[in-house]
Amino acid sequence: MIIIQRYSAEHFDEWNSFVAASKNGTFLFDRRYMDYHSDRFSDYSLMFYDEKHRLVAVLPANAEGDVLQSHHGLTYGGLVVGDAFRTVTALETMEAMNAFLRREGFRRIVYKPTPWIYHRQPSEEDLYAIFRQGKFNIIGRDISIIVDLSCPLPFMELRRRHAAKALREGVVVEWSEDFDDFWTVLDDNLMQRYGAHPVHSVEEIKLLSGLFPENIVLCHATLNSSTIAGVVLFICGKTVHVQYISASPEGKRIGAVDAIFSFLISYYSDKKSFFDFGKSTEDMGRYLNEGLIFQKEGFGGRGVCYDTYEWEL
C-alpha cells in the first residue's frame, strides 16, 4: 500500500535527505534550489510512503488549474526514487498517485521523467508504469546533444580550427566566480537575438551558486582581461550540464566558445561520464534549431531525448 501526502516545509530535511541518496535525483530537486522561485509556482509536490511509513519516492510538481505538472521550474523531474524502488513498487505508486489526484480534483498529468544520463542507477520503472496504466501521449520530445566522455567522438575540423584560432589570438580560458561580467555578455546577446533576458537573473545565479558551489560553476574566456565568452555548468552527479552559453561579438569572431568547450571536455574526460550540451529545440521539440545543434554535434556529441508524457485522469 502506498500512502501519499503533499510536501510542506516541515518535510524540508526529509525531502532533501531522500533526494541526496536517491538513484535518479540531482541537486535541482533539493528544496533550496526548487524554493528560490516558489513565488512563481503553486507547489504541489508529493511524497510517497510504504505501509511501514518509509519514504519510497517524491515527485517535484506544481498545480496549474486542474493539471498536475512536473515542476515547471525544472527541465525534468518525474518520480525521484530510492534504491529499494522496484518495478512492482512503481506500478503501485502510479496507481495510487492517479487515484489520489483524481480525488484532489485533477483531470490531467504532464510528466517529465529525468533522462537516463542523470541516473546514478537505472531508474526507468516509472516509464514502464506509465505504459501499464493505459492511454498516454508523448506530447514533447526535445533532443539534447551529449558527449559520452568514456568514448568521445572527435571534434569536427571547424570546431578544432576555431578553438585553435582563439588561443592564437590570446584568449585565456579559466574558471571564474565573476558572474556579473559574464551576465552582461549573456544578457546583451539574448536581448539582441531574442529580445529576452536569461531565465535566472544575475542575483539569482549568484544566490544559487552560493548555495551549491560544487554544482554551479562558471568557465569563461577573456581577451586582454575582458570577458568575451562564458559557459555556466550545472554539475549533476556523473553528468555535466551546460546551462548557459554566450559570447560577445568579438568572442564569436575569434571562436572563444570553441576554446571553452575544448578545455571543458578535456577537463572532465576522466572525472565525469556525460557532457550534456542541452536542448536545441523549442515548442516541445517541434522546432529544431539546426545551426545550434550542428555546432553542438561538432564537439563530438550525439542525441538523447528529453520526453514529456501526458495522460488524463
PyMOL commands that set and color helices and strands:
alter all, ss='L'
color gray80, all
select helices_A, chain A and resi 9-21+27-29+31-40+87-103+116-118+125-133+157-168+179-194+202-211+249-254+256-268+283-285+290-297
alter helices_A, ss='H'
color red, helices_A
select strands_A, chain A and resi 3-6+42-43+46-49+55-59+61-64+67-70+80-81+108-111+137-148+172-176+216-223+226-236+239-247+274-279+281-282+287-288+302-312
alter strands_A, ss='S'
color yellow, strands_A
deselect
rebuild
show_as cartoon
